[in-house]
Amino acid sequence: MATSRGPLRLGWTLRVLSNTHSALRKISTSAFNRNTFRVTLSTQRRFYSAEAQPEEVDTKGDSPRNLLEVYEVEPTLLQGPRKKPISQDYVEQEIEKSRKIRSRVPVCINPVDAQWTPESKRVGLVGVKQGMSCLWLKDGTRKPVTLVEIKDCQVVATRISRELGGRDDSTELQVGAVEETQLYNVRKSQYGHFKKYGINPKKKVASFPVTENGLLHPGTPLYAAHFYPGQHVKIQGVTIDWGFQGVMKRWKMKGQPASHGHSKTHRKMGATGGGQDSYKPHEHPPPFPTYFPDPQDPLPEDMFADDVQQFDETIFFTKQDQANEAAQENA
């Protein structure tokens, strides 16, 4: 049975148990015996109140945002057993630092007015290897070259470090190349990333660290004219040609002597010199931060370095041959 009195509701439950602690659902008057069965009364408080009002919700905008602001409102929380006690000056210093972080403004990206300096670092490109070929220099030297196609290369995302007012760990540009036409090969998270910046999904994505003046907007196209003819570049690629090979086959090294005290080191590379950097500075400022097409002044289809022999000219092997050819032309 249950009775309701006042705002609180009390429930009375009647349980009939046997000596074996098993409850009986049906009890007949003829089978009921005081010595065999006992009656247990239990009370449940269900906490129901008709007059109770919901708690008030704090709608003020000056509520603490983090634990440091909580310490600022309640300084007594700083007291207690701690390995390193927190002082009031430390709390104020951290709060001021967090306010500066929230109020920082990222740097303005203006690639049109960016100026190149020797300390500047610009973005790289992602290309597709097409094969091998060769070029001839004007002195008659044959140079093997690798053909790389710059296809559908775009800036996907711009990341700005916290030092420059951004939210990332470092300042870099994410570049993608070769559009993915089969959308079932693109994961849902990757598709959302490309959709956020309004760019078609790419097959290959890489990141390049840049300086503040080398930043570009997402969606900026990148062309092969990003490099000028004759520029020295660093290239990193992936190959599945011969697998893991030794230095004599991979780099055409000489190896070490086959006898006279050498044991198990015949095909080792030995000493290769220490810390030699092959970096060469720019001969003239490159297109910075990248090349922007100009409809009024388009670039030629083919561009060669000064020491590369073009196919519509004659190759001169010595200076004497060049002088004789020039004399014949003047005559």
N, C-alpha and C positions, 0 to 999 in steps of 0.2 A: 504494500500500500504506500501511497505517497501523499503528503500534505504540503500545502503552500502557505507559508506565513510570512508576511512582510516582503521586503525586497529580496531576501535570500530564500532559495528553494532547497529543502532537505528531502532526500529520498530515503525511504526505509525499505530495506530488502529483507525478506524472510527466506532463510535457507534451512532446509531440513537435511541433516547429515546422519549417516549411520556410523556405527563404531569402526567400520573399515574406511571412513572418510570418503565415501562415494555418495554423491548427491542423488536423491530420488526425485524424478520429475512428477510422478503420480503417487498420491498418498490416499489410501482408502481408510475409512474410520475403523474397519475391523482389523487392519494390519498394523495400526499405530500402537506402539507400546512405549511407555516412558523409560523403561530400562534399556531398550534397544536403540531408540532414536533420541536425539537432542536437537533443540531448536536454537539457532544462532541468529541474532539480530545485528545487522551492520548498517551504518549510517554513511551516506555519501553527500558531500557538499558540492554542489554543481556550480557555484559561483555565478549566479544569475541575478542581476539587479536591474530593475526597470528604471531606476532613478540615476544610474551611472551615466556620466557624460564622457564623450571621447576626449582624449588628451589634446591639449592645444599644440598646434604645429608651429614651430618657429619659422616665420617667414622673413626674418630680418636678413639683410644681405651682408652683414658684418660678422657672420659666423666664422669660426676658425677654419682655415683651409688645410693646415697641416699641424703636426705635433708641436712644432716650435711656436706657432701662434697660440696653441693651447697652453703652453708653458708661460707665454706672455700674459694670458688672461688669468691663469692660476699659478702664481709663483710658488705656492706651497708644494706643488707637485715635484719641484726640483729637489726637495729634501728627501733623504732616505739613503739606504745603503747602496753605493755605487762604486765601481772600480775607479772611474774618473768623474769626479763631481762636475756638474754642469753649472756654470756661473750665469748670472744675468747678462753680463756683457757678451758672452758667447751666444746666448739666445738672440740678443738684439743684432749681433753681427750676422748670424745665419739668416735671420728674417730679412735684413736689408739686402743680403745677397740674393735670396729667393725673389724679392721684389724686383731687383734689377734684371734677373733672368726672365721674369714674366713681362717686363716692359721693354725688352730689347727688340730692335727692328732689324731684319735681315738686310744685307747689303743690296744695293740697287744693281741689277744686271743690265748693263748697257754695252753690248758688244760693238756697236757702231763707233763709239768714241774711245774704245780701249786702245792703249798704246803699248807696243812691245818694248820690253827691257831685257837685258841679258839674264835677269833672274826670273823671268816669266816662264811659266810652264803651261802649255796648252794641251788640248785633248788629242788623243790618238784615234785611229780608224780601225775598223774591223773589216777584213777582206776575205775573199775566197781564192784559193790557189787554183790556177787554171792549167799550169804546166811549166815547162822549161823552154827557153830559147837562148839566143846569143846575140850580142852586139859587138861591133868592131869599133875600136878606138882609132883616132886619127894617126897614131903611130904604128898601126898594124896589129895591135894586140887584140886577141879574141877574148871576150868576157862572157862567160855563161850567166844568164839572168833568170830570175823566177818571175813568172807572170801572175800578178795578183789583181783581181777584179774587185773594185769598190762598188758593191751592189746594195741599193736600198739602205744606205747607212744614214742613221738619224740619231739625234740625242734623245734618249728616252726619258731620263729624269735628271734633275739638278739637285745635288746635295750640298748643303752649306754647313760648315762646322759651327760649333757653339762660340768659338772665338770671333766669328764674323756675324753673329746674331742668329744663326740657324739652330737646328735641333739635331744635327747629325754629328758623328764623331770626327769626320774629316770632310774637306771640300773636294768633291769629285763629280765627274759627269759619267752617267751611265749611257753607253752607246749600244745600239742594236743594229743588226744587218741581216739581210735576206728575209723578206716577208714570208710568213708561214700562211700558205693558202688553205691547208687542211686544218680546220679549227679543232678537229677531234684530237689532234696532237698537242693542243694547248691546254694546260690545266686551268681549272677555274680560278685559282688564285693568280696565276700569271695573266689570264685574260682580264681580270679586274685591274691588275697593275697597269697594263697597256691602255685599258679603257679610261683609267683615271687621267692619263695625259693625252688622250685623243690620238693614239698612235696604233697602227696595225701591228699585230703580234709579230715578233721577230724570232728567227731560229737561233741566233747567237747573240748573247748580251755580255758585255764586259764593261768594267769601270776603270776610269783613268783619273788619277789625282791631278788637279790643276790649281793654279793660283787664283787670287781674287779677280784679277783683270782678265782671266781666261774663261770665265763662266759664260755659258750659253743657255738660251731658253729651251725648254723641252719642245721637240718637234723640229729643231733646226737641222736641215739636210747637210750632210758632209760629202764632199766630192774628192776625187783624186788630186785636184788642184790644191788641196790642203798642203801638199808638199811641192816644193819647187824643184826643177830638174837639177841633178847633181847633189842634192841634199843627202847627208848621211843619216840613216834612220836605224832604229833597233826594232827587230821583228821577232816575234815569238809565235810559234806554230805547233801543231800537233801532227805527227806522222805515224803511220802504221805500216811502214814499208818493210824494214828488215827486223823489227823488234829490237831487243836488247843486244847490242853488239859491242865488241871491244874497241879500243881507241885506234888500233891499226887499221881496222876496216871502216870505222865510222869517220875518223878524222885524218886518215892516211898518214899516221905517225910511223916513224922508222922502227920503233921498238929498241931493244937493247941487245948487246952481243949474244951470240949463241953459245959461247964458251968462255974460257979464261976467267973462272971464278964466279960466273953468273949461274944461279940456280933458281929455277921457277920464277924468273923475272924476264923471260925472253920477250914476251909480248906486253909487258907493262909500259906505261907511258913515261915513267921517271919524272924528273923535274920539268916544270912547264913555266917557270918564272912566277913572280909574285905580284899580284895587284896591278897589272897593266891594264889601264883603261883606254879603250879605243875611241872614246868620245871626241868628236871634232866640232868646234864651234861653228855657228852659222856664218857663211860668207856674207850674207846680207839678210835683213829682217824678213822672216817668213810671213805669209798671210796670217794676220793675227786679228782675233782669236781663231779665225778660219777664213776660208775663201767664200765670198758672197758673189754670185753671178751678177754681171752687169750687162743688161741687154744692149747698151750702147757700145760696149767695148768687149765683145766675146773673146775667149781664148781660142787659139788655133787647135785643130784636131790633134796634132802630134807635136810634142815638145821634147827636145833633147838637150842634154848637157853640152857644155862647150867642147869637151874632149871626145864626144861620141860622134862617129862618122855617120852621116845620113846616107841613104841609099841612092840619092840622086846626084851624088858628088863622087869624085875620084879619090881613092885612098892614096896618100903620100906616105912613103915609108921612111924617108930621110929628109933632112933639111936641104940637101943638094938637089934632090928631085923637086922639092917645092920651089926652090929658086929657079931651076930650069923651066918649070911649068909657068911660073910668073913671067919669066923673060919672054917665052914664046907668046904669051897673051899680050904683053906690051908691044911686041914687034908686030 
